[in-house]
């Protein structure tokens, strides 16, 4: 009888240990599972939005604070239809970024600082994946000489992870274009540089003393690239700088830079 009771007690203790173990595992996995489900939800939303035809809505957006002195002879820019569902969720959505042949195909957002979207997705939910976002100092119409765009380097290959592939010659050569949209217009950029920086000792500027200073800057960026490309620059050029974490050294960043091509390559929505 004692042996039977002892066996029952052993089973009961084992059962409790299994339940406790399951609860501990669930406790630690729940946040990761939540973030994964949020990311998949955002990913599906992006797919759905990309399936909406590229047409303009009758809704208009006032860019008067962002583009000074717009001539009255030009119509007010209209919002591309695919952005409307996102704007209902988050008014800080300002565009889209795509690199063909990679998972990079995401909305662009902008906040009043560069910290918020490290931990929030484009639907404004908490997320360890964060968002792809432009520097808070930049104009949302991509009119600056250098527009900085940030994103996490996620282990599952999402967000800006694909940028690290530009450190391979073949990838650099076969993925030359980056497409970036505002709410109303799409621009094509040609990649001209990839390199590593130490974020502890080097920052990327948005403002320059004058056009000559900016031209010196982009010429230097071109020179320090891991791979060379035959491309010319002038002081009227505009570039984007894509930045993500890298692991060559503590607090390293991979920087991919691209030059806006002339209007022949750009598409008005």
C-alpha positions in Angstrom: 0.0 0.0 0.0 2.8 2.4 0.9 4.6 1.5 -2.3 1.4 2.4 -4.3 1.0 5.7 -2.5 4.7 6.5 -3.1 4.2 5.8 -6.8 1.2 8.0 -7.0 3.1 10.8 -5.2 5.9 10.4 -7.7 3.6 10.7 -10.6 1.9 13.7 -9.1 5.3 15.4 -8.5 6.4 14.6 -12.0 3.1 16.0 -13.4 3.6 19.2 -11.4 7.2 19.5 -12.7 6.0 19.1 -16.3 3.3 21.8 -15.8 5.8 24.2 -14.1 8.3 23.6 -16.9 5.6 24.2 -19.5 4.6 27.5 -17.8 8.2 28.6 -17.6 8.8 27.9 -21.3 5.5 29.6 -22.2 6.5 32.6 -20.0 9.8 33.1 -22.0 8.4 32.2 -25.4 5.2 34.3 -25.2 6.9 37.7 -26.0 8.8 36.2 -28.9 5.6 34.5 -30.2 3.7 37.8 -29.9 6.3 39.7 -31.8 6.5 37.0 -34.5 2.7 37.1 -35.0 2.7 40.9 -35.1 5.5 40.8 -37.7 3.6 38.2 -39.8 0.5 40.3 -39.6 2.4 43.4 -40.8 4.0 41.3 -43.5 0.6 40.1 -44.8 -0.7 43.7 -44.7 2.3 44.8 -46.9 1.5 42.0 -49.4 -2.2 43.1 -49.5 -1.3 46.7 -50.0 1.1 45.9 -52.8 -1.7 44.2 -54.6 -3.7 47.4 -54.7 -3.4 49.0 -58.2 -1.1 52.0 -58.5 -3.7 54.7 -58.8 -4.3 58.0 -57.0 -7.1 58.6 -54.6 -9.4 61.5 -54.7 -8.2 62.2 -51.2 -5.5 64.8 -51.0 -2.7 65.5 -48.6 -1.4 68.9 -47.7 2.3 69.0 -48.1 2.4 72.8 -47.7 4.5 72.6 -44.6 7.0 70.3 -46.2 7.4 71.7 -49.7 7.6 75.5 -49.4 6.6 77.8 -52.3 4.7 75.2 -54.4 3.6 76.9 -57.6 -0.2 77.3 -57.9 -0.1 75.9 -61.4 0.7 72.4 -60.0 -2.0 70.2 -58.6 -1.9 69.3 -54.9 -0.2 65.9 -54.6 -2.6 63.0 -54.1 -2.2 59.9 -51.9 -1.5 56.6 -53.6 -4.5 54.3 -52.8 -2.3 51.6 -51.2 -1.3 53.9 -48.4 -4.9 54.7 -47.3 -5.4 51.6 -45.1 -2.0 52.2 -43.4 -2.7 55.8 -42.8 -5.9 54.9 -41.0 -3.7 52.8 -38.6 -0.8 55.2 -38.4 -0.6 58.8 -39.6 3.2 58.7 -39.4 3.5 56.5 -42.5 5.2 58.6 -45.1 6.2 56.2 -48.0 7.5 52.9 -49.0 10.9 51.3 -49.8 11.6 48.3 -52.1 14.8 46.5 -53.2 13.9 43.9 -55.8 15.0 40.4 -55.2 15.1 40.9 -51.4 12.6 40.9 -48.5 13.0 44.7 -48.3 9.5 45.8 -49.3 8.2 47.9 -46.4 6.3 51.0 -45.4 8.4 54.0 -44.4 7.6 55.9 -41.2 8.9 59.0 -39.4 8.6 60.1 -35.8 9.8 63.2 -33.9 12.9 61.2 -32.7 15.0 58.3 -33.9 14.1 56.0 -31.1 10.4 55.3 -31.3 10.4 53.1 -34.4 13.1 50.9 -33.0 10.4 49.3 -31.0 7.2 50.0 -33.0 6.0 48.6 -36.3 4.4 50.6 -39.1 0.9 49.9 -37.6 2.2 51.6 -34.4 2.2 48.3 -32.4 5.0 47.4 -30.0 7.4 45.2 -31.8 11.1 44.1 -31.5 11.2 44.2 -35.3 10.6 47.9 -35.3 10.0 49.7 -38.6 11.9 51.1 -41.5 12.1 54.8 -40.8 13.7 58.0 -41.9 15.7 60.3 -39.7 13.5 62.8 -37.8 15.6 65.6 -39.2 14.8 64.8 -42.8 12.0 66.1 -44.9 9.4 63.4 -45.6 9.3 64.3 -49.3 12.9 63.0 -49.7 14.0 66.5 -50.9 17.1 66.6 -48.6 20.6 66.2 -50.0 21.0 63.1 -47.8 18.0 61.2 -46.5 18.9 58.7 -43.7 16.8 55.5 -43.5 17.2 53.1 -40.6 16.1 49.5 -39.9 17.0 46.5 -37.7 19.2 43.7 -39.0 16.9 40.8 -37.9 18.3 37.2 -37.6 15.2 35.9 -39.5 16.2 37.9 -42.6 13.5 40.5 -42.3 13.7 44.3 -42.1 17.1 45.6 -43.2 19.0 42.3 -42.9 19.4 42.1 -46.7 21.6 45.2 -46.6 24.5 43.2 -45.3 24.5 41.2 -48.5 25.8 44.3 -50.3 29.1 43.5 -48.7 29.4 40.7 -51.3 30.5 41.8 -54.8 28.0 39.7 -56.7 25.0 41.1 -54.7 26.4 44.6 -55.0 26.5 44.2 -58.8 23.1 42.5 -59.2 21.0 44.7 -57.0 21.9 48.2 -58.2 18.5 50.0 -57.7 16.5 51.0 -54.7 12.9 52.3 -55.1 11.6 54.8 -52.5 8.2 56.3 -52.5 6.6 59.2 -50.8 2.8 59.1 -50.5 2.5 60.5 -54.0 5.7 59.8 -56.0 8.3 57.1 -56.5 12.0 57.7 -57.0 14.7 55.4 -58.3 18.1 55.4 -56.6 21.3 53.7 -57.9 23.6 52.1 -55.3 27.1 53.5 -55.4 28.7 52.7 -52.0 28.7 50.2 -49.1 31.0 50.3 -46.1 31.2 49.8 -42.4 31.2 52.5 -39.8 31.8 52.5 -36.0 28.7 54.2 -34.5 30.7 55.2 -31.5 33.1 57.4 -33.4 31.3 58.3 -36.6 27.9 59.7 -37.4 26.2 60.4 -40.7 25.2 64.0 -41.3 22.0 65.4 -42.8 23.1 69.0 -43.1 26.1 70.4 -45.0 27.8 73.8 -45.1 27.2 74.3 -48.8 26.9 72.3 -52.0 30.6 72.0 -52.3 30.8 70.4 -48.8 28.1 67.9 -49.8 29.9 67.0 -53.0 33.1 66.4 -51.0 31.1 64.1 -48.7 29.5 61.9 -51.4 32.8 61.7 -53.3 34.5 60.5 -50.1 31.7 57.9 -49.5 32.2 56.6 -53.0 35.9 56.3 -52.5 35.5 54.3 -49.2 33.1 51.8 -50.7 34.1 48.1 -50.5 33.4 47.9 -54.3 33.8 50.5 -57.0 31.2 51.7 -59.4 31.6 54.0 -62.3 29.3 56.9 -61.4 29.5 60.6 -61.6 28.3 63.2 -59.0 27.4 66.9 -59.0 26.5 69.3 -56.3 22.8 69.1 -57.1 22.6 65.3 -56.4 20.4 63.8 -53.7 21.3 60.5 -52.0 19.8 58.1 -49.5 21.9 56.4 -46.8 20.5 53.1 -45.5 21.8 52.1 -42.1 21.6 48.8 -40.2 23.5 47.0 -37.4 26.6 45.1 -38.3 29.0 42.8 -36.4 32.5 43.4 -37.6 33.2 45.3 -34.4 31.3 46.6 -31.4 28.5 49.0 -32.4 29.3 48.6 -36.1 26.9 49.7 -38.8 26.5 48.7 -42.4 25.8 51.7 -44.6 24.5 51.4 -48.2 24.2 54.6 -50.2 22.4 55.3 -53.4 22.0 58.4 -55.7 18.7 59.6 -57.0 18.5 59.2 -60.7 17.1 61.9 -62.9 13.3 62.3 -63.5 13.4 60.0 -66.5 13.6 57.1 -64.1 11.1 58.3 -61.6 7.4 57.7 -61.6 4.7 60.1 -60.7 1.9 58.2 -59.0 
